[in-house]
């Protein structure tokens, strides 16, 4: 199992410190990132938690998935690899004319 976990259905008021306390029940937490909107800075309702070992990640999924946290039932699963985003606009016309 991957060490990085996806955490969905987060309360918009949840902080990274709140998640660290919750996931520490399953083991040592390496990092936490709550994804925020780039314009408003508000939480988008999901984030990622990286655990120290695969065993701790599995334990976190079994303990926390479906658990109610800040009045929301959390969704915890193994994070999928991030897709590469294209940085070019292929349909743009040549502006160097």
DSSP file (Angstrom, degrees, kcal/mol; ACC not computed):
  #  RESIDUE AA STRUCTURE BP1 BP2  ACC     N-H-->O    O-->H-N    N-H-->O    O-->H-N    TCO  KAPPA ALPHA  PHI   PSI    X-CA   Y-CA   Z-CA
    1    1 A X              0   0    0      0, 0.0    56,-0.1     0, 0.0    57,-0.1   0.000 360.0 360.0 360.0 144.3    0.0    0.0    0.0
    2    2 A X        -     0   0    0      2,-0.1    51,-0.1     1,-0.1    49,-0.1  -0.329 360.0-134.3 -65.2 151.2    1.1    3.6   -0.7
    3    3 A X  S    S+     0   0    0     49,-0.1    48,-2.7    47,-0.1     2,-0.4   0.679  84.9  83.0 -80.8 -18.1    2.1    5.7    2.2
    4    4 A X  E     -A   50   0A   0     46,-0.2    75,-2.4    75,-0.1     2,-0.4  -0.759  64.9-163.7 -94.6 130.4    0.0    8.6    0.9
    5    5 A X  E     -AB  49  78A   0     44,-3.3    44,-2.1    -2,-0.4     2,-0.4  -0.888  15.6-134.8-116.4 142.9   -3.7    8.7    1.7
    6    6 A X  E     -AB  48  77A   0     71,-3.2    71,-1.9    -2,-0.4     2,-0.5  -0.790  18.3-163.9 -89.2 135.2   -6.6   10.6    0.2
    7    7 A X  E     +AB  47  76A   0     40,-2.7    40,-2.2    -2,-0.4     3,-0.3  -0.966  14.8 179.7-123.9 113.4   -8.9   12.1    2.8
    8    8 A X  E     +AB  46  75A   0     67,-3.3    67,-2.0    -2,-0.5    38,-0.2  -0.641  52.2  38.7-113.0 169.2  -12.3   13.3    1.4
    9    9 A X  S    S+     0   0    0     36,-0.5    37,-0.2    -2,-0.2    -1,-0.2   0.826  75.2 171.4  61.9  36.7  -15.5   14.9    2.7
   10   10 A X        -     0   0    0     35,-2.6    -1,-0.2    -3,-0.3     2,-0.1  -0.472  39.2-108.0 -73.9 145.1  -13.5   17.1    5.1
   11   11 A X    >   -     0   0    0     58,-0.2     3,-1.6    -2,-0.2    34,-0.1  -0.488  24.7-126.1 -65.3 141.9  -15.3   19.8    7.0
   12   12 A X  T 3  S+     0   0    0      1,-0.3    31,-0.4    -2,-0.1    -1,-0.1   0.705 110.5  56.2 -66.3 -17.4  -14.3   23.2    5.6
   13   13 A X  T 3  S+     0   0    0     57,-0.1    -1,-0.3     2,-0.1     2,-0.1   0.464  80.9 115.3 -91.2  -2.3  -13.3   24.2    9.2
   14   14 A X    <   -     0   0    0     -3,-1.6     2,-0.2    55,-0.1    31,-0.1  -0.443  51.3-154.8 -71.7 139.4  -10.8   21.3    9.6
   15   15 A X     >  -     0   0    0     -2,-0.1     4,-1.9     1,-0.1     5,-0.2  -0.670  29.6-110.5-108.5 166.7   -7.2   22.3   10.0
   16   16 A X  H  > S+     0   0    0     -2,-0.2     4,-2.2     1,-0.2     5,-0.1   0.853 121.0  55.4 -63.2 -33.7   -4.0   20.3    9.3
   17   17 A X  H  > S+     0   0    0      2,-0.2     4,-2.1     1,-0.2    -1,-0.2   0.888 104.6  53.1 -66.0 -38.9   -3.4   20.2   13.0
   18   18 A X  H  > S+     0   0    0      1,-0.2     4,-1.9     2,-0.2    -2,-0.2   0.920 111.2  46.4 -60.9 -43.8   -6.9   18.6   13.5
   19   19 A X  H  X S+     0   0    0     -4,-1.9     4,-3.0     1,-0.2     5,-0.3   0.882 108.3  55.8 -66.9 -37.6   -6.0   15.9   10.9
   20   20 A X  H  X S+     0   0    0     -4,-2.2     4,-1.6     1,-0.2    -1,-0.2   0.923 108.2  48.1 -61.2 -43.6   -2.6   15.3   12.5
   21   21 A X  H  < S+     0   0    0     -4,-2.1     4,-0.4     2,-0.2    -1,-0.2   0.916 114.5  46.8 -61.3 -43.0   -4.3   14.5   15.9
   22   22 A X  H >< S+     0   0    0     -4,-1.9     3,-1.1     1,-0.2     4,-0.2   0.941 115.4  42.8 -65.7 -48.7   -6.8   12.2   14.2
   23   23 A X  H >X S+     0   0    0     -4,-3.0     3,-1.5     1,-0.2     4,-0.7   0.683  97.6  75.4 -76.1 -17.3   -4.3   10.3   12.1
   24   24 A X  T 3< S+     0   0    0     -4,-1.6     3,-0.3    -5,-0.3    -1,-0.2   0.724  81.8  71.4 -64.9 -20.1   -1.8   10.0   14.9
   25   25 A X  T <4 S+     0   0    0     -3,-1.1    -1,-0.3    -4,-0.4    -2,-0.2   0.795 102.0  43.5 -62.7 -27.4   -4.1    7.4   16.4
   26   26 A X  T <4 S-     0   0    0     -3,-1.5     2,-0.3     1,-0.3    -1,-0.2   0.611 127.9 -74.7 -94.8 -14.5   -3.0    5.1   13.6
   27   27 A X  S  < S-     0   0    0     -4,-0.7     2,-0.3    -3,-0.3    -1,-0.3  -0.967  76.9 -15.9 150.6-166.8    0.8    5.9   13.7
   28   28 A X        -     0   0    0     -2,-0.3    24,-1.9    -3,-0.1     2,-0.5  -0.543  55.5-144.3 -76.8 129.2    3.4    8.5   12.8
   29   29 A X  E     -C   51   0A   0     -2,-0.3    22,-0.2    22,-0.2     3,-0.1  -0.825  14.7-174.0 -95.7 126.2    2.2   11.1   10.4
   30   30 A X  E     -     0   0A   0     20,-3.2     2,-0.3    -2,-0.5    21,-0.2   0.913  66.2 -13.8 -83.8 -48.7    4.9   12.4    7.9
   31   31 A X  E     -C   50   0A   0     19,-1.3    19,-2.9     2,-0.0     2,-0.4  -0.990  51.9-156.4-154.6 158.4    3.0   15.2    6.3
   32   32 A X  E     -C   49   0A   0     -2,-0.3     2,-0.4    17,-0.2    17,-0.2  -0.999   9.4-179.3-138.9 137.0   -0.5   16.7    5.8
   33   33 A X  E     -C   48   0A   0     15,-2.6    15,-2.7    -2,-0.4     2,-0.6  -0.932  10.4-163.0-140.6 115.2   -1.9   18.9    3.0
   34   34 A X  E     -C   47   0A   0     -2,-0.4     2,-0.3    13,-0.3    13,-0.3  -0.866  28.6-126.3 -93.2 126.7   -5.4   20.2    2.9
   35   35 A X  E     -     0   0A   0     11,-2.0     9,-2.8    -2,-0.6    11,-0.5  -0.575  30.8-167.8 -78.5 130.1   -6.1   21.4   -0.7
   36   36 A X  E     -C   43   0A   0     -2,-0.3     2,-0.3     7,-0.3     7,-0.2  -0.833  28.9 -99.1-118.8 156.0   -7.4   25.0   -0.9
   37   37 A X     >  -     0   0    0      5,-3.0     4,-1.9    -2,-0.3     5,-0.0  -0.543  28.6-138.9 -69.8 133.4   -9.0   27.1   -3.6
   38   38 A X  T  4 S+     0   0    0     -2,-0.3    -1,-0.1     1,-0.2    -2,-0.0   0.750  97.8  40.8 -70.5 -23.0   -6.3   29.3   -5.2
   39   39 A X  T  4 S+     0   0    0      3,-0.1    -1,-0.2     1,-0.0    -2,-0.0   0.909 128.4  23.9 -89.9 -48.9   -8.6   32.3   -5.4
   40   40 A X  T  4 S-     0   0    0      2,-0.1    -2,-0.2     1,-0.0     3,-0.1   0.718  89.2-134.2 -92.5 -21.7  -10.5   32.3   -2.1
   41   41 A X     <  +     0   0    0     -4,-1.9     2,-0.2     1,-0.3    -3,-0.1   0.467  59.1 138.5  80.1   0.3   -8.0   30.3    0.1
   42   42 A X        -     0   0    0      1,-0.1    -5,-3.0    -6,-0.1    -1,-0.3  -0.503  63.1 -95.1 -80.6 147.3  -10.9   28.2    1.4
   43   43 A X  E     - C   0  36A   0    -31,-0.4    -7,-0.3    -7,-0.2    -1,-0.1  -0.276  21.2-146.4 -58.2 143.5  -10.6   24.5    1.8
   44   44 A X  E     -     0   0A   0     -9,-2.8    -1,-0.1     2,-0.4    -8,-0.1   0.381  48.5-103.7 -93.1   2.3  -11.9   22.4   -1.1
   45   45 A X  E    S+     0   0A   0    -10,-0.4   -35,-2.6     1,-0.2   -36,-0.5   0.595  91.5  72.0  90.0  11.3  -13.0   19.6    1.3
   46   46 A X  E     +A    8   0A   0    -11,-0.5   -11,-2.0   -38,-0.2    -2,-0.4  -0.975  48.0 161.2-150.4 165.5  -10.2   17.1    0.7
   47   47 A X  E     -AC   7  34A   0    -40,-2.2   -40,-2.7    -2,-0.3     2,-0.4  -0.914  30.6-102.5-164.4-170.7   -6.6   16.6    1.5
   48   48 A X  E     -AC   6  33A   0    -15,-2.7   -15,-2.6    -2,-0.3     2,-0.4  -0.988  18.1-165.8-135.3 141.2   -3.7   14.2    1.7
   49   49 A X  E     -AC   5  32A   0    -44,-2.1   -44,-3.3    -2,-0.4     2,-0.6  -0.994   9.0-154.5-126.3 131.4   -2.0   12.5    4.7
   50   50 A X  E     -AC   4  31A   0    -19,-2.9   -20,-3.2    -2,-0.4   -19,-1.3  -0.933  12.8-158.7-109.4 123.6    1.4   10.7    4.4
   51   51 A X  E     - C   0  29A   0    -48,-2.7   -22,-0.2    -2,-0.6     6,-0.1  -0.533  24.9-117.1 -96.9 165.0    2.1    8.0    7.0
   52   52 A X  S    S+     0   0    0    -24,-1.9     2,-0.3    -2,-0.2   -23,-0.1   0.800  91.2  14.4 -73.1 -31.0    5.5    6.6    8.0
   53   53 A X  S  > S-     0   0    0    -25,-0.2     4,-2.0   -50,-0.1     5,-0.1  -0.943  73.1-113.6-143.2 163.1    4.9    3.1    6.9
   54   54 A X  H  > S+     0   0    0     -2,-0.3     4,-2.5     1,-0.2     5,-0.2   0.856 116.7  55.9 -64.2 -35.7    2.5    1.0    4.7
   55   55 A X  H  > S+     0   0    0      1,-0.2     4,-2.2     2,-0.2    -1,-0.2   0.906 108.4  47.0 -64.6 -41.0    1.3   -0.8    7.8
   56   56 A X  H  > S+     0   0    0      2,-0.2     4,-2.4     1,-0.2    -1,-0.2   0.864 110.5  53.1 -68.6 -35.3    0.3    2.5    9.5
   57   57 A X  H  X S+     0   0    0     -4,-2.0     4,-2.2     2,-0.2    -2,-0.2   0.927 110.1  47.4 -64.4 -44.7   -1.4    3.7    6.3
   58   58 A X  H  X S+     0   0    0     -4,-2.5     4,-2.3     1,-0.2    -2,-0.2   0.903 112.1  50.4 -61.7 -41.6   -3.5    0.5    6.2
   59   59 A X  H  X S+     0   0    0     -4,-2.2     4,-2.5     1,-0.2     5,-0.2   0.900 108.8  52.2 -63.5 -41.0   -4.3    0.9    9.9
   60   60 A X  H  X>S+     0   0    0     -4,-2.4     4,-2.9     2,-0.2     5,-0.5   0.911 109.3  49.4 -62.6 -42.9   -5.4    4.5    9.2
   61   61 A X  H  X5S+     0   0    0     -4,-2.2     4,-1.8     1,-0.2    -2,-0.2   0.940 114.2  44.9 -61.6 -46.7   -7.7    3.5    6.4
   62   62 A X  H  <5S+     0   0    0     -4,-2.3    -2,-0.2     1,-0.2    -1,-0.2   0.855 120.4  40.0 -68.6 -33.8   -9.3    0.8    8.5
   63   63 A X  H  <5S+     0   0    0     -4,-2.5    -2,-0.2    -5,-0.2    -1,-0.2   0.884 126.5  28.5 -80.1 -39.4   -9.7    3.0   11.6
   64   64 A X  H ><5S+     0   0    0     -4,-2.9     3,-2.5    -5,-0.2    10,-0.3   0.749  84.8 106.3-103.4 -26.7  -10.7    6.3   10.0
   65   65 A X  T 3<<S+     0   0    0     -4,-1.8    10,-0.2    -5,-0.5     3,-0.1  -0.378  99.3   8.2 -59.1 123.6  -12.6    5.5    6.8
   66   66 A X  T 3  S+     0   0    0      8,-2.9    -1,-0.3     1,-0.3     2,-0.2   0.297  96.7 137.0  87.9  -9.2  -16.3    6.2    7.5
   67   67 A X    <   -     0   0    0     -3,-2.5     7,-2.6     6,-0.1     2,-0.5  -0.472  59.5-116.9 -72.2 139.7  -15.5    7.8   10.9
   68   68 A X  E     +D   73   0B   0      5,-0.2     2,-0.4    -2,-0.2     5,-0.2  -0.668  39.2 173.2 -80.0 126.4  -17.5   10.9   11.7
   69   69 A X  E >   -D   72   0B   0      3,-3.1     3,-0.9    -2,-0.5   -58,-0.2  -0.975  69.7 -11.1-138.5 118.4  -15.1   13.9   12.2
   70   70 A X  T 3  S-     0   0    0     -2,-0.4   -57,-0.1     1,-0.2    -1,-0.1   0.916 130.7 -53.8  54.6  46.8  -16.5   17.4   12.6
   71   71 A X  T 3  S+     0   0    0      1,-0.2     2,-0.4   -60,-0.1    -1,-0.2   0.645 120.2 103.2  65.5  20.0  -20.0   16.2   11.7
   72   72 A X  E <  S-D   69   0B   0     -3,-0.9    -3,-3.1    -5,-0.1     2,-0.7  -0.993  73.2-125.1-131.6 139.5  -18.8   14.7    8.4
   73   73 A X  E     -D   68   0B   0     -2,-0.4    -5,-0.2    -5,-0.2    -6,-0.1  -0.745  37.2-135.1 -82.1 113.3  -18.2   11.0    7.5
   74   74 A X        -     0   0    0     -7,-2.6    -8,-2.9    -2,-0.7     2,-0.5  -0.342   8.2-147.2 -73.0 148.2  -14.6   10.9    6.2
   75   75 A X  E     +B    8   0A   0    -67,-2.0   -67,-3.3   -10,-0.2     2,-0.5  -0.977  21.5 179.5-112.8 118.3  -13.5    9.0    3.1
   76   76 A X  E     +B    7   0A   0     -2,-0.5     2,-0.3   -69,-0.2   -69,-0.2  -0.982  13.9 141.1-125.4 126.1  -10.0    7.6    3.5
   77   77 A X  E     -B    6   0A   0    -71,-1.9   -71,-3.2    -2,-0.5     2,-0.2  -0.944  57.3 -69.2-151.7 170.7   -8.3    5.6    0.8
   78   78 A X  E     -B    5   0A   0     -2,-0.3   -73,-0.2   -73,-0.2     2,-0.2  -0.468  57.6-115.1 -65.2 133.5   -5.0    5.1   -0.9
   79   79 A X        -     0   0    0    -75,-2.4     2,-0.2    -2,-0.2   -75,-0.1  -0.480  24.3-132.1 -72.2 139.3   -4.1    8.2   -3.0
   80   80 A X        -     0   0    0     -2,-0.2     3,-0.1     1,-0.1    -1,-0.1  -0.570  36.9 -86.8 -84.2 154.8   -3.8    7.7   -6.7
   81   81 A X        -     0   0    0     -2,-0.2     2,-0.2     1,-0.1    -1,-0.1  -0.341  50.6-103.9 -61.4 142.9   -0.8    9.1   -8.6
   82   82 A X        -     0   0    0      1,-0.1     2,-0.2    -3,-0.1    -1,-0.1  -0.470  33.6-124.6 -70.2 134.9   -1.2   12.7   -9.6
   83   83 A X        -     0   0    0     -2,-0.2     2,-0.3     1,-0.1    -1,-0.1  -0.539  26.2-110.1 -78.1 145.2   -1.9   13.2  -13.3
   84   84 A X        -     0   0    0     -2,-0.2     2,-0.4     1,-0.0    -1,-0.1  -0.575  30.6-140.3 -75.1 136.9    0.4   15.4  -15.3
   85   85 A X        -     0   0    0     -2,-0.3     2,-0.3    -3,-0.0    -1,-0.0  -0.821  15.1-120.2-100.4 137.5   -1.2   18.7  -16.3
   86   86 A X        -     0   0    0     -2,-0.4    -1,-0.0     1,-0.1     0, 0.0  -0.561  19.9-168.8 -75.3 135.7   -0.5   20.2  -19.7
   87   87 A X        +     0   0    0     -2,-0.3     2,-0.3     2,-0.0    -1,-0.1   0.459  61.4  79.2-102.6  -3.3    1.0   23.6  -19.6
   88   88 A X        -     0   0    0      3,-0.0     2,-0.7     4,-0.0     3,-0.1  -0.777  68.8-139.4-108.9 150.6    0.6   24.4  -23.3
   89   89 A X    >   -     0   0    0     -2,-0.3     3,-0.9     1,-0.1    -2,-0.0  -0.923  17.5-172.0-103.6 108.5   -2.4   25.6  -25.2
   90   90 A X  T 3  S+     0   0    0     -2,-0.7    -1,-0.1     1,-0.2    -2,-0.0   0.760  79.8  55.9 -75.5 -24.3   -2.3   23.6  -28.5
   91   91 A X  T 3  S+     0   0    0     -3,-0.1    -1,-0.2     2,-0.0     2,-0.2   0.424  80.0 114.4 -90.4   3.2   -5.1   25.5  -30.2
   92   92 A X    <   -     0   0    0     -3,-0.9     2,-0.1     1,-0.1     3,-0.0  -0.474  67.4-122.8 -72.9 142.6   -3.5   28.9  -29.7
   93   93 A X        -     0   0    0     -2,-0.2     2,-0.6     1,-0.1    -1,-0.1  -0.451  37.1 -87.1 -81.7 161.4   -2.5   30.7  -32.9
   94   94 A X    >   -     0   0    0      1,-0.2     3,-0.5    -2,-0.1    -1,-0.1  -0.562  40.7-174.8 -71.6 114.7    1.1   31.7  -33.4
   95   95 A X  T 3   +     0   0    0     -2,-0.6    -1,-0.2     1,-0.2    -2,-0.0   0.348  65.9  86.1 -94.3   5.7    1.4   35.2  -31.9
   96   96 A X  T 3         0   0    0      1,-0.2    -1,-0.2     0, 0.0    -2,-0.1   0.371 360.0 360.0 -88.2   6.7    4.9   35.8  -33.1
   97   97 A X    <         0   0    0     -3,-0.5    -1,-0.2     0, 0.0    -2,-0.1   0.480 360.0 360.0 -75.8 360.0    3.8   37.1  -36.4
